[in-house]
Amino acid sequence: MKGTVGELGEFGLIRELTSRLTTTQAVELGPGDDAAVVSAPDRRVVASTDVLLEGRHFRRDWSTAYDVGRKAAAQNLADIAAMGAVPTALLLGLIVPCELPVTWPMELMDGIHDECRVAGAAVVGGDVVRGEKITVSITALGDLRNHEPVTRAGAGSGDVVAVTGWLGWSAAGHAVLSRGFRSPRAFVEAHRRPEPPYHAGPAAAGLGATAMTDVSDGLVADLLHIAEASKVRINLHSAAFDIPSQMSDIGQAVGVDPMRWVLNGGEDHAMVATFPSDVKLPARWRVIGEVLNASAAPRVTVDGAPWDPAGYDHFAGTGVGEGVGRGRGRAG
């Protein structure tokens, strides 16, 4: 399709975007009316929202529109899974300039749609608005399926800390891209399109997880949220982390200890949770530490020593990993 968003017009753009969508059994009424209707068998709805701003959360010279769509959907759907819920639906708010080629929002929607299919959800509606800078706003919904939500506040002394998914890959990919390279491709792709282990969230709830979050702002920073909410200390074991040889090579080339990417990088959206020590965890979960009583303020240590969480703060403008404004807290 040729032309610009302005030439296509608001309703033409909406028509083209919605024509690319499919549905799921959870959707009773999809796009096309004043609002969508999504079934909620549990009678409770888990909700999370997020905003991505061009130049702060993504760069068009680094990522395609399809990449941005996959990433925007993934980081919201991961929040749903991190509550122990199953993702069901997603709503899109999109601000675009009139001169933007119409192929860009089409490819964005393809990425969002494909990531929703991975998670078992569907896009059920949204809105488009004219603006000076591309802004993507996502609201994701989920169903607890009669489980209690797994919050950040349930970790207790004696629990083990375990993780499933990638750690440090997105941050390593960012380091590669920021120096003008496009390989090793696996790390670059991890930054462009994270692959959250959606299934692991509800599965962890079924196993009896006491607290859980996805790793969006960095492992230590996100575990600090759990430590503060649960009023405990969390100690991690550096020997529990396997650093791929290619990540070590990237770290050596750019002068960064790859352990910093693993512990502070974020944006891989791995699932990290605490479990009672007697729970038999599946092989995909790796125990990386333990929960201890907090003798003073809640904190996270590595091998018993303090470690700077270095999570991204939008208003402080500091952090490790995404140089264009990486981290975000869960709102939902």
N, C-alpha and C positions, 0 to 999 in steps of 0.2 A: 504494500500500500504506500502510495506516494503522498506528498503534501505535508502540511503542518497541522498541529492541533487546532490552531485558530481557523484554518480553512475547513476542517472537519466539523467544528462547532461542538458545543457541550453535549447536546443530545446525540449527535452522531458519534462522538467519542464514547459515551456511555453505551450506546448500542453495540459498537464494535468490541468494547471491553467485555460486556456481558455475554456476547456471542461465543466467547472463548471458554466459557465455564461449563463445568459439569456439576452434578449434585451427589448427595449421599442420602442414606436412609434417615439420618437425623434431621434433614431439612424438609420441613412440611411445606414451606413457601419460600422460594428463593427470590432473586432480583426481579424487579418489575412492578412492585407495589410500593406503598408508603413505607413499609418495613417488612423484614423477613420474619418467618416463624420457624424456630428451631426447637425440636423436642428436647425436653429435660426430664427424662425418666426418674432421675434422682431427686427432682424437685429443688435442686440447688444448681446454680450456674457458676462455674469458675471463670473469671474474666481477667484479662490483662491487656494493657494498651501501651503503645510505643510510637515514637515519632523519629523518622530518619530525615535529616536535612542534608542536601547536597553540599559538599565541601566540608562537612563536619562528620558525617557518618559514612559517606561514600563519595568516590570520585569517578566521573565518567571516563577518565583516561585510564583508570585501573580496572574498572568493572563494567561489564555490559549491563544493559537494562535487565536482561534475564537473570544475571548474577544478583543484582540488587533485589529483584523480586524474590528469589530463593532465600536470600539472607534476611530480608525484612520479615517474611513469613516465618522462617525458622526460629528467629530469636523470640518471637511472640509465642509460637506454638510450644517451644521448649519451656517457657514459663508455665504453661498449662500442665505439661507433663511433670514439671518439678513439684507441683502440688499433689501429685499422685492421681491426676485426672486424665481422661482421654480427650484429646482435642476434637471438637465437633464442627466449629464454624469460625469464619474470619470475615471481618468487615474492613474495607479499604477506603481511606480518605486520601485524595491525591490532588496536590497543587502543582500545576505546570505552567510554564510560559507559553504564550500563543505561538512563538516561533519554533518551538520544539518539534522536530520531525515526528509525525504521528506513529512511526514504527517504534519509537521509544516506549510509550505507555503500553503498546500492544505486547512488546517483548517483556516488559515488567509484569504484566498480567499473566503471561505464559509462565514466568518463573514462580509467581505466587501460587498459581493454580497447581503447578507440578509439585511444589513443596507441600501444599495442602494434601495432595494425593498420597504423598509419602507418609504423612501423619494421620491420614484417614479423615481429614476434615474437608470442608468446602467453603468457597467464597460465596457469601449470601447477600452482599450488597455493599453500598458505600456512597461516595460522593466525589465529584471532581470540581475544582475551582481554579480559576486563572490566578497566577501569581508570578513574581519575578524569579523565584528560585524553586527548583523541584523539591517538594516535601512529600514524604510518604508516611501516612499515619495508619497504623494497623491496630485493630482490636480483635483479640482472639477469645473464643469461648470454649468451655470444656465441661465434661460430665464426670462426676465422681463415682458413678456406678455403685452407689450405696457404701462406699468407703468414706472414712473421715479424711479430711485434707491433711496432707503432711506439711506442716509449717516449719518455720525456722526455730521454733521455740521449744521443741521437745527433746533435745539432746540431753543425756544424763551421764554422770560420771560412770565409767566402766564400758560405755558404748565404744564400738569401733567406728572409724571413719573409712568409708570406701568410695571409690570413684569408678565410673564407666564412661568411656568415650575418650576423645583426644584431648590432650593438654599441651599447650604451647605451640601447636601447629599454626594457628592463625597469626599469632604474634611473630613467629619466624617468617611466615609468608609476607607479613607487613614489612618486615625488615628487608626482605628481598625486593619487594615492589618499591620501597622508598629509595632504593639505590639504583633504580632504573632497570632492574633485571626481571625476567619472567620465569626463571627456573631456580631451584628444583620445582617443577610444576605441582607436585603433590602439596607442597606447603602454600604455594600461591593460591591454588584452588581451595585449600582449607580456609584461607582468609576470605576469598570471594564468596564461597558457598559452604558455610558450616553444615555439619551433618549430626544434629543432635540425636541421641539414642532415645527417641520418643517412647518406645515400648518399655524402657527401663524405669520410667517414672511410676506408672501404675503398677508395674511388677514389684518395685521396691515397696510401695504401699502395702501390697499383698504379703510381702515378706516381713512386714513389721517395722519398716523404717521409722525412726523416732523424729528425725528432722531431715530436710532435703532442700536443695536449691540447684539451679543450673549455673554453670561457671560462665558468667557473662563479663564480670568486671575483673576477674583474676581469682585463682583458687584461694589464695590466702585472704583476699578482700572479701570474697563471698563466704568463706568459712568464718570470718570475723563477724559477719552478720548473724550467723547461726550461734556463735559463741556469745554474742551480746544478747540475743533474744533468749537464749537458754541459760544465760548466766553461768557459763562454764569456761574452762580453758581447753583448747584443742592443740594437741601436739602432733606434728607430722614427722615422718621418717624419710629423710632424703634418699636413703638406699632403696625405698620402695618405688622410686620413679625410674623408669627406663627411658633414657634419652636416645632417640635414633641417631645413627652415625651421621646421616645427612644434616640433622639439626645441629649436631656438634660442629660439622664443617661450616655451616652457615654462621654459627656463633663465632667461630675462629676467624672467619673472613670479615665480620663486621665488628669484632672486638666486644662481644656480649657473651656473658656466661649463660648458656642455654637454660640453666636451672631457673633463671629469672623469667624466661618465657613460660616455663612450666608452672611456676608458682604465682606469677603476676600477669601473665599475658592476657587471659580472658578471650572472649568471643568464639571459643570452640563450642560452647554450650554443652559440655560434658555434664553428666549428673553426678553430684556428690551428695552423699547421705550418711547419716549415722544409724547404726543398728545395734541392738543388744548383742553382746559378745557371743551368745550361744546360737545365733542365727547362722545357718549354713547358707552361705552366699553362692550364687552361680559363678561359673568361671569368669564370666565377663566383668564381674565386679572385682576390683583390686583393693585390698586393705592398705591404707596409706598412713594410718595414725590412730590415735585414741582420744577419747574425751576424758578430761580430768576435772576434779573440783577446782574452782577458781579461788586461789588463795587471796587474790586482790581483784583487780579489774579483769573482766573477761578479755581474753586475748588468744592469739594463735602463735605458736612457736614452731620452730623447725629444729629437730634434734635437741629440743630443750632450750634453744636460744631464740631471742626475739627476731622477727623477720618483718621488715617494712611491708605492709599490705599493698601500698602503692596503687590502690584502685583508682579508676578514673573518676574525676568529679567535674561535671560540666561547668560549674561556676567558678571553681578554683583553677580549672584548665591544666591540671597536672595528672600524670598517670603514665603507665607503661603500656606499650602495645600499639594502639591505634592513634597515629599522629594527627588524624583529622577529627578526633573527638570520639573515642571508642566507647567508653563504658556507659552503662545505664542501670539504674536500679529497677527492680521489679515493681510495677504499679498495678495492682489488681487484686 
